[in-house]
């Protein structure tokens, strides 16, 4: 008589979409053997906005604010790729000053993105304090966003042919109220007395010491290392095969950065280094992002220096692409017609196709635009870095514990707007 053996079978767990570490609306179906992940199946579609399809019903310029809503913590970087694709189709020259402004804000955006990632990744894994530190610095840079565009997040500041307007001479200031007395406000406004460039100059001088503070909290922290070292290891060959870009690829030791390999705007004139990891684990990707913030800080400093010395136009003077100044528009019939036609009908982009990519904080963000000569895109395809990274979830999570799944999602730096577009 044979003994009946209980059949052991894997069970399936639903991780997300409302889980705090599921960053947006990610739903993971985890197949588990005990606490070990056998298979991770990411389900997307809960946030789908149809951005690429919507763009076909909007004029070229009306889709600029849609770009902000893709990866909604790297707003201007998304706009940058979109504007570059349009400029390639139009053959429009971007004024030099606008190129420096774009590069400066791209790097400010990179710092904003990495601050959010490192703060929330630590929060997901169980370190509460980190997010309070990183959001303190994000607040200063959000003020820079607000100063140029009027919006803290969805800036719509880049325009085909340049940027919306020049950098402001004044910064918004704190005012005294029942929570803050005059002395406190005076202290808070010390860096805000001058222009935006003065404010950013002050920030870039303070920032390296603040990154050291973050390092003190995390880099040699025993628990942080236990949760990230050796977790989610990806070899350089696999990282390339899976379509990784950005810190996910560089964390595996591949020296690939579009700012160096396919320079755009004025990156070839700036001095900065590309940090790479050696082990391809969560810890190395964290270190890469930490060092990238230092390098971005260097780039911002170089841009500030150049922008101080070189005034000039910040958007193309081709009024078929960019509107005339308000002053001219109100004083001349031709300019008024240009303005009216541009905002009602939009610009007509010559027939053709173009792909433009930027080294977005998360990796290569590309825009592939096809025009049939009309005032709207015939087709728009977005290459979002997070989509390729999420596709590797199964491979990265296999053999790890449930707790490591959270660390892996965090290291991917996922923002769902661009994945579920």
Secondary structure, DSSP 4 states (H G I P E B T S, - for coil): -PPPPPPP--EEEEE-SS-TTSTTT-EEEEEEETTEEEEEEEE--SS---HHHHGGGSBTGGGHHHHHTSSTTSHHHHHHHHHHHHHHHHTPPPPHHHHHHHHHHHHHHHHHHHHHHHHHHHHHHT--HHHHHHHHHHHHHHHHHHHHHS-SS----EETTEESSPPPS--------SSS-HHHHHHHTGGGSS-HHHHHHHHHHHHHHHHHHHHHHHTT-HHHHHHHTTSS---HHHHHHTT--THHHHTTT----HHHHS--TTGGGS-------SS-SHHHHHHHHHHHHHHHHHHHHHHHHHHHH----SB-S-TTTSPPPHHHHTT-HHHHHHHHHHHHT-PPPPSEEEEEEEEETTEEEEEEEEE-SSSB-SEEEEE-HHHHHHHTHHHHHTTSBHHHHHHHHHHHT--HHHHT-
